[in-house]
Amino acid sequence: MPAAIKEKERAGIINPIFICQPCGAQYASIGIKNCIGIVHGGQGCVMFVRLLFSQHFKESFELASSSVHEDGAVFGALNRVEEAVDVLLMRYPKVKVVPIISTCCTEVIGDDERARE
C-alpha cells in the first residue's frame, strides 16, 4: 500500500510549554529525592509550571524562585539567586540537592551562575 500525504486544514500549532527548557529542568528536579529546584528568573516562570504540574499530577510540588524583578533584569540578579539558596536551605534543612534552573530572562542578561568557592 503506497503512502499518501494528507493535507491539514489548519496551520501548525506550537505549544510553548513543550519547548520551554526551564519547564523540562523543573520536571526533572521533582523526580530527585531531597531536591528542590530554584528557578532563577521571574516569579511567573515558576508559578506557571508549578500550576501545570499540580493540575496534571493532582499533587503539589516544591519549587522555589529567585524572583527577579525589573531592576535585576537590567543590572543583573546574581545576588537574588544567592539569597534564594540561603532562604531555601534555612526553610528546608533536609534538602540535599539544589539545582539552579536559569530562565530565558537571566540567560539574556548574562547572569553567571557558576559555583563559587
Biopython code that builds the backbone (N, CA, C, O; Angstrom):
import numpy as np
from Bio.PDB.StructureBuilder import StructureBuilder

atoms = [
    (1, "MET", "N", (0.846, -1.177, 0.000)),
    (1, "MET", "CA", (0.000, 0.000, 0.000)),
    (1, "MET", "C", (0.890, 1.238, 0.000)),
    (1, "MET", "O", (1.720, 1.383, 0.897)),
    (2, "PRO", "N", (0.749, 2.118, -0.957)),
    (2, "PRO", "CA", (1.601, 3.310, -1.009)),
    (2, "PRO", "C", (1.195, 4.328, 0.066)),
    (2, "PRO", "O", (0.036, 4.405, 0.473)),
    (3, "ALA", "N", (2.179, 5.095, 0.503)),
    (3, "ALA", "CA", (1.919, 6.143, 1.486)),
    (3, "ALA", "C", (1.329, 7.363, 0.797)),
    (3, "ALA", "O", (1.723, 7.729, -0.310)),
    (4, "ALA", "N", (0.383, 7.977, 1.475)),
    (4, "ALA", "CA", (-0.265, 9.168, 0.926)),
    (4, "ALA", "C", (-0.056, 10.331, 1.885)),
    (4, "ALA", "O", (-0.043, 10.162, 3.104)),
    (5, "ILE", "N", (0.106, 11.504, 1.309)),
    (5, "ILE", "CA", (0.263, 12.716, 2.117)),
    (5, "ILE", "C", (-1.113, 13.310, 2.337)),
    (5, "ILE", "O", (-1.848, 13.574, 1.385)),
    (6, "LYS", "N", (-1.450, 13.514, 3.582)),
    (6, "LYS", "CA", (-2.756, 14.071, 3.924)),
    (6, "LYS", "C", (-2.576, 15.543, 4.268)),
    (6, "LYS", "O", (-1.824, 15.881, 5.181)),
    (7, "GLU", "N", (-3.245, 16.395, 3.560)),
    (7, "GLU", "CA", (-3.169, 17.837, 3.810)),
    (7, "GLU", "C", (-3.977, 18.200, 5.048)),
    (7, "GLU", "O", (-5.092, 17.712, 5.236)),
    (8, "LYS", "N", (-3.415, 19.050, 5.882)),
    (8, "LYS", "CA", (-4.114, 19.516, 7.078)),
    (8, "LYS", "C", (-4.895, 20.781, 6.737)),
    (8, "LYS", "O", (-4.504, 21.572, 5.878)),
    (9, "GLU", "N", (-6.004, 20.940, 7.434)),
    (9, "GLU", "CA", (-6.855, 22.101, 7.190)),
    (9, "GLU", "C", (-6.444, 23.314, 8.019)),
    (9, "GLU", "O", (-6.934, 24.418, 7.779)),
    (10, "ARG", "N", (-5.566, 23.128, 8.976)),
    (10, "ARG", "CA", (-5.144, 24.233, 9.838)),
    (10, "ARG", "C", (-3.628, 24.347, 9.829)),
    (10, "ARG", "O", (-2.918, 23.414, 9.454)),
    (11, "ALA", "N", (-3.156, 25.498, 10.246)),
    (11, "ALA", "CA", (-1.717, 25.711, 10.341)),
    (11, "ALA", "C", (-1.174, 24.968, 11.559)),
    (11, "ALA", "O", (-1.919, 24.671, 12.493)),
    (12, "GLY", "N", (0.104, 24.673, 11.547)),
    (12, "GLY", "CA", (0.731, 24.006, 12.683)),
    (12, "GLY", "C", (0.692, 24.871, 13.924)),
    (12, "GLY", "O", (0.787, 26.096, 13.840)),
    (13, "ILE", "N", (0.555, 24.246, 15.058)),
    (13, "ILE", "CA", (0.492, 24.959, 16.328)),
    (13, "ILE", "C", (1.640, 24.474, 17.198)),
    (13, "ILE", "O", (1.853, 23.271, 17.347)),
    (14, "ILE", "N", (2.383, 25.422, 17.774)),
    (14, "ILE", "CA", (3.463, 25.081, 18.690)),
    (14, "ILE", "C", (3.011, 25.463, 20.083)),
    (14, "ILE", "O", (2.722, 26.630, 20.348)),
    (15, "ASN", "N", (2.948, 24.493, 20.969)),
    (15, "ASN", "CA", (2.602, 24.760, 22.354)),
    (15, "ASN", "C", (3.873, 25.208, 23.066)),
    (15, "ASN", "O", (4.821, 24.428, 23.152)),
    (16, "PRO", "N", (3.927, 26.438, 23.582)),
    (16, "PRO", "CA", (5.165, 26.949, 24.167)),
    (16, "PRO", "C", (5.687, 26.120, 25.339)),
    (16, "PRO", "O", (6.893, 26.094, 25.585)),
    (17, "ILE", "N", (4.801, 25.446, 26.061)),
    (17, "ILE", "CA", (5.261, 24.672, 27.211)),
    (17, "ILE", "C", (6.102, 23.479, 26.770)),
    (17, "ILE", "O", (6.951, 23.020, 27.534)),
    (18, "PHE", "N", (5.893, 22.975, 25.579)),
    (18, "PHE", "CA", (6.649, 21.817, 25.108)),
    (18, "PHE", "C", (8.062, 22.179, 24.658)),
    (18, "PHE", "O", (8.907, 21.295, 24.518)),
    (19, "ILE", "N", (8.329, 23.455, 24.432)),
    (19, "ILE", "CA", (9.677, 23.861, 24.029)),
    (19, "ILE", "C", (10.370, 24.686, 25.117)),
    (19, "ILE", "O", (11.430, 25.264, 24.876)),
    (20, "CYS", "N", (9.782, 24.741, 26.296)),
    (20, "CYS", "CA", (10.331, 25.525, 27.406)),
    (20, "CYS", "C", (11.373, 24.694, 28.146)),
    (20, "CYS", "O", (11.028, 23.743, 28.847)),
    (21, "GLN", "N", (12.644, 25.049, 27.994)),
    (21, "GLN", "CA", (13.708, 24.296, 28.646)),
    (21, "GLN", "C", (13.664, 24.400, 30.172)),
    (21, "GLN", "O", (13.895, 23.392, 30.839)),
    (22, "PRO", "N", (13.377, 25.572, 30.760)),
    (22, "PRO", "CA", (13.257, 25.615, 32.221)),
    (22, "PRO", "C", (12.142, 24.705, 32.748)),
    (22, "PRO", "O", (12.264, 24.146, 33.838)),
    (23, "CYS", "N", (11.067, 24.555, 31.988)),
    (23, "CYS", "CA", (9.989, 23.657, 32.403)),
    (23, "CYS", "C", (10.494, 22.219, 32.456)),
    (23, "CYS", "O", (10.177, 21.487, 33.394)),
    (24, "GLY", "N", (11.267, 21.811, 31.471)),
    (24, "GLY", "CA", (11.833, 20.461, 31.461)),
    (24, "GLY", "C", (12.786, 20.239, 32.623)),
    (24, "GLY", "O", (12.808, 19.160, 33.216)),
    (25, "ALA", "N", (13.573, 21.256, 32.948)),
    (25, "ALA", "CA", (14.501, 21.142, 34.080)),
    (25, "ALA", "C", (13.743, 21.055, 35.402)),
    (25, "ALA", "O", (14.138, 20.315, 36.302)),
    (26, "GLN", "N", (12.653, 21.812, 35.517)),
    (26, "GLN", "CA", (11.844, 21.735, 36.728)),
    (26, "GLN", "C", (11.185, 20.362, 36.844)),
    (26, "GLN", "O", (11.077, 19.812, 37.940)),
    (27, "TYR", "N", (10.754, 19.820, 35.733)),
    (27, "TYR", "CA", (10.145, 18.489, 35.726)),
    (27, "TYR", "C", (11.158, 17.435, 36.163)),
    (27, "TYR", "O", (10.822, 16.511, 36.903)),
    (28, "ALA", "N", (12.389, 17.578, 35.706)),
    (28, "ALA", "CA", (13.435, 16.632, 36.106)),
    (28, "ALA", "C", (13.748, 16.763, 37.593)),
    (28, "ALA", "O", (14.031, 15.762, 38.250)),
    (29, "SER", "N", (13.703, 17.973, 38.130)),
    (29, "SER", "CA", (14.068, 18.177, 39.534)),
    (29, "SER", "C", (13.048, 17.593, 40.495)),
    (29, "SER", "O", (13.406, 17.231, 41.616)),
    (30, "ILE", "N", (11.786, 17.491, 40.089)),
    (30, "ILE", "CA", (10.788, 16.950, 41.023)),
    (30, "ILE", "C", (10.930, 15.444, 41.181)),
    (30, "ILE", "O", (10.318, 14.862, 42.077)),
    (31, "GLY", "N", (11.721, 14.802, 40.334)),
    (31, "GLY", "CA", (11.920, 13.363, 40.450)),
    (31, "GLY", "C", (13.135, 12.976, 41.268)),
    (31, "GLY", "O", (13.425, 11.786, 41.392)),
    (32, "ILE", "N", (13.852, 13.925, 41.825)),
    (32, "ILE", "CA", (15.060, 13.648, 42.596)),
    (32, "ILE", "C", (14.732, 13.732, 44.089)),
    (32, "ILE", "O", (14.109, 14.691, 44.543)),
    (33, "LYS", "N", (15.154, 12.725, 44.838)),
    (33, "LYS", "CA", (14.883, 12.688, 46.277)),
    (33, "LYS", "C", (15.644, 13.810, 46.995)),
    (33, "LYS", "O", (16.800, 14.091, 46.682)),
    (34, "ASN", "N", (14.980, 14.434, 47.951)),
    (34, "ASN", "CA", (15.559, 15.536, 48.752)),
    (34, "ASN", "C", (16.073, 16.670, 47.877)),
    (34, "ASN", "O", (17.153, 17.212, 48.116)),
    (35, "CYS", "N", (15.295, 17.022, 46.867)),
    (35, "CYS", "CA", (15.698, 18.063, 45.911)),
    (35, "CYS", "C", (14.582, 19.090, 45.774)),
    (35, "CYS", "O", (13.413, 18.737, 45.617)),
    (36, "ILE", "N", (14.950, 20.348, 45.833)),
    (36, "ILE", "CA", (14.039, 21.446, 45.498)),
    (36, "ILE", "C", (14.811, 22.364, 44.568)),
    (36, "ILE", "O", (15.853, 22.900, 44.942)),
    (37, "GLY", "N", (14.306, 22.543, 43.368)),
    (37, "GLY", "CA", (14.959, 23.403, 42.397)),
    (37, "GLY", "C", (14.655, 24.865, 42.632)),
    (37, "GLY", "O", (13.577, 25.226, 43.105)),
    (38, "ILE", "N", (15.622, 25.703, 42.292)),
    (38, "ILE", "CA", (15.422, 27.151, 42.332)),
    (38, "ILE", "C", (15.425, 27.654, 40.904)),
    (38, "ILE", "O", (16.399, 27.487, 40.170)),
    (39, "VAL", "N", (14.321, 28.271, 40.522)),
    (39, "VAL", "CA", (14.206, 28.844, 39.188)),
    (39, "VAL", "C", (14.726, 30.268, 39.260)),
    (39, "VAL", "O", (14.140, 31.122, 39.925)),
    (40, "HIS", "N", (15.835, 30.518, 38.570)),
    (40, "HIS", "CA", (16.439, 31.855, 38.585)),
    (40, "HIS", "C", (15.826, 32.653, 37.448)),
    (40, "HIS", "O", (16.266, 32.588, 36.300)),
    (41, "GLY", "N", (14.807, 33.398, 37.801)),
    (41, "GLY", "CA", (14.077, 34.188, 36.819)),
    (41, "GLY", "C", (12.868, 34.815, 37.479)),
    (41, "GLY", "O", (12.804, 34.930, 38.702)),
    (42, "GLY", "N", (11.922, 35.216, 36.671)),
    (42, "GLY", "CA", (10.716, 35.847, 37.179)),
    (42, "GLY", "C", (9.829, 34.877, 37.931)),
    (42, "GLY", "O", (9.911, 33.664, 37.735)),
    (43, "GLN", "N", (8.985, 35.412, 38.787)),
    (43, "GLN", "CA", (8.077, 34.592, 39.591)),
    (43, "GLN", "C", (7.113, 33.812, 38.709)),
    (43, "GLN", "O", (6.728, 32.697, 39.061)),
    (44, "GLY", "N", (6.718, 34.366, 37.584)),
    (44, "GLY", "CA", (5.781, 33.695, 36.696)),
    (44, "GLY", "C", (6.334, 32.422, 36.083)),
    (44, "GLY", "O", (5.581, 31.494, 35.787)),
    (45, "CYS", "N", (7.641, 32.372, 35.891)),
    (45, "CYS", "CA", (8.256, 31.184, 35.300)),
    (45, "CYS", "C", (8.076, 29.956, 36.178)),
    (45, "CYS", "O", (7.916, 28.847, 35.667)),
    (46, "VAL", "N", (8.101, 30.139, 37.480)),
    (46, "VAL", "CA", (7.925, 29.001, 38.383)),
    (46, "VAL", "C", (6.447, 28.772, 38.701)),
    (46, "VAL", "O", (6.027, 27.625, 38.850)),
    (47, "MET", "N", (5.667, 29.818, 38.807)),
    (47, "MET", "CA", (4.260, 29.654, 39.175)),
    (47, "MET", "C", (3.471, 28.949, 38.087)),
    (47, "MET", "O", (2.636, 28.096, 38.387)),
    (48, "PHE", "N", (3.718, 29.287, 36.837)),
    (48, "PHE", "CA", (3.001, 28.649, 35.740)),
    (48, "PHE", "C", (3.305, 27.161, 35.688)),
    (48, "PHE", "O", (2.398, 26.342, 35.544)),
    (49, "VAL", "N", (4.585, 26.810, 35.807)),
    (49, "VAL", "CA", (4.979, 25.404, 35.735)),
    (49, "VAL", "C", (4.474, 24.647, 36.957)),
    (49, "VAL", "O", (4.031, 23.505, 36.835)),
    (50, "ARG", "N", (4.534, 25.262, 38.122)),
    (50, "ARG", "CA", (4.007, 24.610, 39.336)),
    (50, "ARG", "C", (2.519, 24.333, 39.194)),
    (50, "ARG", "O", (2.053, 23.259, 39.573)),
    (51, "LEU", "N", (1.772, 25.283, 38.656)),
    (51, "LEU", "CA", (0.342, 25.095, 38.425)),
    (51, "LEU", "C", (0.099, 23.979, 37.415)),
    (51, "LEU", "O", (-0.780, 23.140, 37.612)),
    (52, "LEU", "N", (0.865, 23.969, 36.351)),
    (52, "LEU", "CA", (0.728, 22.941, 35.323)),
    (52, "LEU", "C", (0.981, 21.546, 35.902)),
    (52, "LEU", "O", (0.205, 20.622, 35.657)),
    (53, "PHE", "N", (2.063, 21.392, 36.668)),
    (53, "PHE", "CA", (2.374, 20.091, 37.276)),
    (53, "PHE", "C", (1.311, 19.681, 38.293)),
    (53, "PHE", "O", (0.906, 18.519, 38.338)),
    (54, "SER", "N", (0.862, 20.628, 39.104)),
    (54, "SER", "CA", (-0.135, 20.315, 40.123)),
    (54, "SER", "C", (-1.446, 19.864, 39.497)),
    (54, "SER", "O", (-2.086, 18.940, 39.999)),
    (55, "GLN", "N", (-1.848, 20.500, 38.418)),
    (55, "GLN", "CA", (-3.083, 20.095, 37.748)),
    (55, "GLN", "C", (-2.921, 18.732, 37.082)),
    (55, "GLN", "O", (-3.848, 17.923, 37.092)),
    (56, "HIS", "N", (-1.767, 18.478, 36.511)),
    (56, "HIS", "CA", (-1.556, 17.222, 35.802)),
    (56, "HIS", "C", (-1.406, 16.040, 36.758)),
    (56, "HIS", "O", (-2.047, 15.007, 36.570)),
    (57, "PHE", "N", (-0.559, 16.186, 37.787)),
    (57, "PHE", "CA", (-0.267, 15.085, 38.688)),
    (57, "PHE", "C", (-1.205, 15.017, 39.893)),
    (57, "PHE", "O", (-1.161, 14.053, 40.658)),
    (58, "LYS", "N", (-2.056, 16.037, 40.066)),
    (58, "LYS", "CA", (-3.008, 16.102, 41.186)),
    (58, "LYS", "C", (-2.322, 16.085, 42.550)),
    (58, "LYS", "O", (-2.862, 15.526, 43.505)),
    (59, "GLU", "N", (-1.160, 16.679, 42.648)),
    (59, "GLU", "CA", (-0.472, 16.877, 43.918)),
    (59, "GLU", "C", (0.427, 18.099, 43.796)),
    (59, "GLU", "O", (0.736, 18.539, 42.688)),
    (60, "SER", "N", (0.844, 18.643, 44.927)),
    (60, "SER", "CA", (1.668, 19.853, 44.886)),
    (60, "SER", "C", (3.150, 19.500, 44.874)),
    (60, "SER", "O", (3.548, 18.420, 45.309)),
    (61, "PHE", "N", (3.952, 20.418, 44.374)),
    (61, "PHE", "CA", (5.391, 20.236, 44.288)),
    (61, "PHE", "C", (6.085, 21.471, 44.820)),
    (61, "PHE", "O", (5.596, 22.591, 44.672)),
    (62, "GLU", "N", (7.226, 21.253, 45.438)),
    (62, "GLU", "CA", (8.020, 22.356, 45.951)),
    (62, "GLU", "C", (8.984, 22.827, 44.867)),
    (62, "GLU", "O", (9.845, 22.067, 44.423)),
    (63, "LEU", "N", (8.842, 24.051, 44.454)),
    (63, "LEU", "CA", (9.768, 24.708, 43.544)),
    (63, "LEU", "C", (9.968, 26.121, 44.078)),
    (63, "LEU", "O", (9.008, 26.775, 44.486)),
    (64, "ALA", "N", (11.188, 26.584, 44.077)),
    (64, "ALA", "CA", (11.492, 27.924, 44.580)),
    (64, "ALA", "C", (11.847, 28.846, 43.424)),
    (64, "ALA", "O", (12.129, 28.390, 42.316)),
    (65, "SER", "N", (11.831, 30.125, 43.686)),
    (65, "SER", "CA", (12.165, 31.116, 42.665)),
    (65, "SER", "C", (13.069, 32.184, 43.260)),
    (65, "SER", "O", (12.935, 32.552, 44.427)),
    (66, "SER", "N", (13.984, 32.671, 42.447)),
    (66, "SER", "CA", (14.809, 33.796, 42.888)),
    (66, "SER", "C", (14.059, 35.108, 42.702)),
    (66, "SER", "O", (14.509, 36.151, 43.177)),
    (67, "SER", "N", (12.934, 35.064, 42.023)),
    (67, "SER", "CA", (12.027, 36.203, 41.874)),
    (67, "SER", "C", (12.739, 37.461, 41.375)),
    (67, "SER", "O", (12.796, 38.476, 42.069)),
    (68, "VAL", "N", (13.273, 37.374, 40.174)),
    (68, "VAL", "CA", (13.969, 38.502, 39.562)),
    (68, "VAL", "C", (12.953, 39.579, 39.171)),
    (68, "VAL", "O", (11.948, 39.288, 38.523)),
    (69, "HIS", "N", (13.222, 40.809, 39.566)),
    (69, "HIS", "CA", (12.351, 41.933, 39.237)),
    (69, "HIS", "C", (12.996, 42.771, 38.132)),
    (69, "HIS", "O", (14.024, 42.392, 37.572)),
    (70, "GLU", "N", (12.381, 43.908, 37.828)),
    (70, "GLU", "CA", (12.857, 44.747, 36.729)),
    (70, "GLU", "C", (14.294, 45.204, 36.934)),
    (70, "GLU", "O", (15.088, 45.194, 35.994)),
    (71, "ASP", "N", (14.633, 45.603, 38.149)),
    (71, "ASP", "CA", (15.996, 46.080, 38.383)),
    (71, "ASP", "C", (17.010, 44.960, 38.186)),
    (71, "ASP", "O", (18.108, 45.205, 37.686)),
    (72, "GLY", "N", (16.664, 43.746, 38.567)),
    (72, "GLY", "CA", (17.556, 42.607, 38.366)),
    (72, "GLY", "C", (17.718, 42.259, 36.897)),
    (72, "GLY", "O", (18.785, 41.819, 36.469)),
    (73, "ALA", "N", (16.651, 42.458, 36.124)),
    (73, "ALA", "CA", (16.730, 42.184, 34.692)),
    (73, "ALA", "C", (17.644, 43.176, 33.981)),
    (73, "ALA", "O", (18.206, 42.859, 32.932)),
    (74, "VAL", "N", (17.794, 44.372, 34.543)),
    (74, "VAL", "CA", (18.648, 45.383, 33.929)),
    (74, "VAL", "C", (20.083, 45.297, 34.452)),
    (74, "VAL", "O", (21.033, 45.309, 33.669)),
    (75, "PHE", "N", (20.235, 45.211, 35.756)),
    (75, "PHE", "CA", (21.559, 45.290, 36.370)),
    (75, "PHE", "C", (22.171, 43.945, 36.755)),
    (75, "PHE", "O", (23.306, 43.897, 37.229)),
    (76, "GLY", "N", (21.442, 42.868, 36.559)),
    (76, "GLY", "CA", (21.919, 41.548, 36.959)),
    (76, "GLY", "C", (21.304, 41.148, 38.283)),
    (76, "GLY", "O", (21.002, 41.998, 39.121)),
    (77, "ALA", "N", (21.117, 39.840, 38.471)),
    (77, "ALA", "CA", (20.399, 39.384, 39.661)),
    (77, "ALA", "C", (21.083, 38.222, 40.352)),
    (77, "ALA", "O", (20.416, 37.382, 40.955)),
    (78, "LEU", "N", (22.389, 38.162, 40.275)),
    (78, "LEU", "CA", (23.102, 37.065, 40.904)),
    (78, "LEU", "C", (22.896, 37.075, 42.417)),
    (78, "LEU", "O", (22.842, 36.012, 43.036)),
    (79, "ASN", "N", (22.782, 38.236, 43.010)),
    (79, "ASN", "CA", (22.544, 38.309, 44.457)),
    (79, "ASN", "C", (21.206, 37.689, 44.841)),
    (79, "ASN", "O", (21.063, 37.165, 45.946)),
    (80, "ARG", "N", (20.218, 37.742, 43.936)),
    (80, "ARG", "CA", (18.902, 37.156, 44.207)),
    (80, "ARG", "C", (18.990, 35.633, 44.306)),
    (80, "ARG", "O", (18.346, 35.034, 45.167)),
    (81, "VAL", "N", (19.774, 35.005, 43.442)),
    (81, "VAL", "CA", (19.870, 33.544, 43.471)),
    (81, "VAL", "C", (20.659, 33.095, 44.700)),
    (81, "VAL", "O", (20.349, 32.058, 45.288)),
    (82, "GLU", "N", (21.665, 33.858, 45.090)),
    (82, "GLU", "CA", (22.412, 33.520, 46.305)),
    (82, "GLU", "C", (21.513, 33.617, 47.540)),
    (82, "GLU", "O", (21.567, 32.759, 48.421)),
    (83, "GLU", "N", (20.700, 34.651, 47.598)),
    (83, "GLU", "CA", (19.757, 34.811, 48.701)),
    (83, "GLU", "C", (18.708, 33.702, 48.678)),
    (83, "GLU", "O", (18.309, 33.211, 49.734)),
    (84, "ALA", "N", (18.258, 33.302, 47.495)),
    (84, "ALA", "CA", (17.262, 32.232, 47.371)),
    (84, "ALA", "C", (17.793, 30.905, 47.898)),
    (84, "ALA", "O", (17.061, 30.157, 48.546)),
    (85, "VAL", "N", (19.055, 30.608, 47.626)),
    (85, "VAL", "CA", (19.663, 29.370, 48.136)),
    (85, "VAL", "C", (19.719, 29.405, 49.659)),
    (85, "VAL", "O", (19.385, 28.417, 50.313)),
    (86, "ASP", "N", (20.136, 30.529, 50.228)),
    (86, "ASP", "CA", (20.208, 30.658, 51.688)),
    (86, "ASP", "C", (18.841, 30.467, 52.341)),
    (86, "ASP", "O", (18.716, 29.749, 53.333)),
    (87, "VAL", "N", (17.821, 31.111, 51.784)),
    (87, "VAL", "CA", (16.469, 31.015, 52.345)),
    (87, "VAL", "C", (15.935, 29.591, 52.198)),
    (87, "VAL", "O", (15.322, 29.062, 53.126)),
    (88, "LEU", "N", (16.159, 28.973, 51.055)),
    (88, "LEU", "CA", (15.674, 27.611, 50.821)),
    (88, "LEU", "C", (16.286, 26.632, 51.814)),
    (88, "LEU", "O", (15.577, 25.809, 52.393)),
    (89, "LEU", "N", (17.598, 26.718, 52.014)),
    (89, "LEU", "CA", (18.263, 25.796, 52.940)),
    (89, "LEU", "C", (17.896, 26.076, 54.398)),
    (89, "LEU", "O", (17.937, 25.175, 55.235)),
    (90, "MET", "N", (17.538, 27.322, 54.697)),
    (90, "MET", "CA", (17.096, 27.646, 56.041)),
    (90, "MET", "C", (15.701, 27.062, 56.303)),
    (90, "MET", "O", (15.444, 26.536, 57.386)),
    (91, "ARG", "N", (14.809, 27.154, 55.321)),
    (91, "ARG", "CA", (13.442, 26.665, 55.494)),
    (91, "ARG", "C", (13.328, 25.148, 55.361)),
    (91, "ARG", "O", (12.489, 24.532, 56.019)),
    (92, "TYR", "N", (14.152, 24.547, 54.529)),
    (92, "TYR", "CA", (14.113, 23.105, 54.289)),
    (92, "TYR", "C", (15.490, 22.508, 54.569)),
    (92, "TYR", "O", (16.262, 22.289, 53.635)),
    (93, "PRO", "N", (15.811, 22.243, 55.825)),
    (93, "PRO", "CA", (17.165, 21.770, 56.155)),
    (93, "PRO", "C", (17.491, 20.374, 55.638)),
    (93, "PRO", "O", (18.666, 20.013, 55.578)),
    (94, "LYS", "N", (16.486, 19.573, 55.261)),
    (94, "LYS", "CA", (16.743, 18.212, 54.776)),
    (94, "LYS", "C", (17.052, 18.156, 53.282)),
    (94, "LYS", "O", (17.335, 17.082, 52.751)),
    (95, "VAL", "N", (17.002, 19.280, 52.610)),
    (95, "VAL", "CA", (17.288, 19.314, 51.176)),
    (95, "VAL", "C", (18.774, 19.040, 50.946)),
    (95, "VAL", "O", (19.631, 19.659, 51.577)),
    (96, "LYS", "N", (19.071, 18.113, 50.043)),
    (96, "LYS", "CA", (20.455, 17.741, 49.731)),
    (96, "LYS", "C", (20.896, 18.236, 48.348)),
    (96, "LYS", "O", (22.086, 18.440, 48.107)),
    (97, "VAL", "N", (19.924, 18.429, 47.438)),
    (97, "VAL", "CA", (20.227, 18.830, 46.065)),
    (97, "VAL", "C", (19.439, 20.095, 45.746)),
    (97, "VAL", "O", (18.222, 20.137, 45.926)),
    (98, "VAL", "N", (20.141, 21.133, 45.271)),
    (98, "VAL", "CA", (19.501, 22.397, 44.902)),
    (98, "VAL", "C", (19.967, 22.786, 43.502)),
    (98, "VAL", "O", (20.968, 23.487, 43.356)),
    (99, "PRO", "N", (19.251, 22.337, 42.471)),
    (99, "PRO", "CA", (19.634, 22.761, 41.122)),
    (99, "PRO", "C", (19.212, 24.210, 40.875)),
    (99, "PRO", "O", (18.133, 24.629, 41.294)),
    (100, "ILE", "N", (20.053, 24.955, 40.207)),
    (100, "ILE", "CA", (19.726, 26.325, 39.806)),
    (100, "ILE", "C", (19.293, 26.265, 38.346)),
    (100, "ILE", "O", (20.088, 25.947, 37.462)),
    (101, "ILE", "N", (18.039, 26.572, 38.111)),
    (101, "ILE", "CA", (17.453, 26.488, 36.774)),
    (101, "ILE", "C", (17.337, 27.897, 36.221)),
    (101, "ILE", "O", (16.553, 28.702, 36.723)),
    (102, "SER", "N", (18.109, 28.197, 35.195)),
    (102, "SER", "CA", (18.056, 29.543, 34.621)),
    (102, "SER", "C", (16.906, 29.631, 33.624)),
    (102, "SER", "O", (16.532, 28.641, 32.995)),
    (103, "THR", "N", (16.361, 30.819, 33.494)),
    (103, "THR", "CA", (15.258, 31.051, 32.560)),
    (103, "THR", "C", (15.747, 31.936, 31.420)),
    (103, "THR", "O", (16.899, 32.370, 31.393)),
    (104, "CYS", "N", (14.863, 32.187, 30.502)),
    (104, "CYS", "CA", (15.217, 33.000, 29.333)),
    (104, "CYS", "C", (15.703, 34.387, 29.747)),
    (104, "CYS", "O", (16.660, 34.911, 29.177)),
    (105, "CYS", "N", (15.043, 34.976, 30.735)),
    (105, "CYS", "CA", (15.395, 36.325, 31.194)),
    (105, "CYS", "C", (16.822, 36.381, 31.710)),
    (105, "CYS", "O", (17.586, 37.259, 31.309)),
    (106, "THR", "N", (17.195, 35.466, 32.586)),
    (106, "THR", "CA", (18.533, 35.514, 33.171)),
    (106, "THR", "C", (19.609, 35.105, 32.178)),
    (106, "THR", "O", (20.763, 35.510, 32.318)),
    (107, "GLU", "N", (19.250, 34.309, 31.180)),
    (107, "GLU", "CA", (20.227, 33.952, 30.157)),
    (107, "GLU", "C", (20.484, 35.126, 29.225)),
    (107, "GLU", "O", (21.610, 35.324, 28.769)),
    (108, "VAL", "N", (19.448, 35.904, 28.942)),
    (108, "VAL", "CA", (19.612, 37.062, 28.062)),
    (108, "VAL", "C", (20.461, 38.139, 28.737)),
    (108, "VAL", "O", (21.291, 38.769, 28.081)),
    (109, "ILE", "N", (20.261, 38.361, 30.053)),
    (109, "ILE", "CA", (21.043, 39.397, 30.727)),
    (109, "ILE", "C", (22.440, 38.914, 31.064)),
    (109, "ILE", "O", (23.306, 39.719, 31.407)),
    (110, "GLY", "N", (22.675, 37.597, 30.972)),
    (110, "GLY", "CA", (24.028, 37.072, 31.132)),
    (110, "GLY", "C", (24.474, 36.848, 32.558)),
    (110, "GLY", "O", (25.663, 36.971, 32.852)),
    (111, "ASP", "N", (23.555, 36.521, 33.458)),
    (111, "ASP", "CA", (23.969, 36.190, 34.825)),
    (111, "ASP", "C", (24.857, 34.959, 34.806)),
    (111, "ASP", "O", (24.509, 33.944, 34.203)),
    (112, "ASP", "N", (25.996, 35.047, 35.461)),
    (112, "ASP", "CA", (26.941, 33.931, 35.531)),
    (112, "ASP", "C", (26.657, 33.169, 36.821)),
    (112, "ASP", "O", (26.945, 33.661, 37.912)),
    (113, "GLU", "N", (26.098, 31.979, 36.700)),
    (113, "GLU", "CA", (25.644, 31.227, 37.868)),
    (113, "GLU", "C", (26.572, 30.087, 38.227)),
    (113, "GLU", "O", (26.160, 29.159, 38.923)),
    (114, "ARG", "N", (27.804, 30.129, 37.776)),
    (114, "ARG", "CA", (28.741, 29.052, 38.114)),
    (114, "ARG", "C", (29.011, 29.046, 39.612)),
    (114, "ARG", "O", (28.938, 30.074, 40.284)),
    (115, "ALA", "N", (29.320, 27.875, 40.105)),
    (115, "ALA", "CA", (29.571, 27.710, 41.544)),
    (115, "ALA", "C", (30.775, 28.547, 41.979)),
    (115, "ALA", "O", (31.776, 28.633, 41.268)),
    (116, "ARG", "N", (30.662, 29.153, 43.141)),
    (116, "ARG", "CA", (31.746, 29.933, 43.706)),
    (116, "ARG", "C", (32.406, 29.140, 44.828)),
    (116, "ARG", "O", (31.766, 28.299, 45.460)),
    (117, "GLU", "N", (33.635, 29.399, 45.064)),
    (117, "GLU", "CA", (34.335, 28.704, 46.150)),
    (117, "GLU", "C", (34.216, 29.480, 47.436)),
    (117, "GLU", "O", (34.742, 29.055, 48.464)),
]
sb = StructureBuilder()
sb.init_structure("model")
sb.init_model(0)
sb.init_chain("A")
sb.init_seg("    ")
for serial, (resi, resn, name, xyz) in enumerate(atoms, 1):
    if name == "N":
        sb.init_residue(resn, " ", resi, " ")
    sb.init_atom(name, np.array(xyz, "f"), 0.0, 1.0, " ", f" {name:<3s}", serial, name[0])
structure = sb.get_structure()
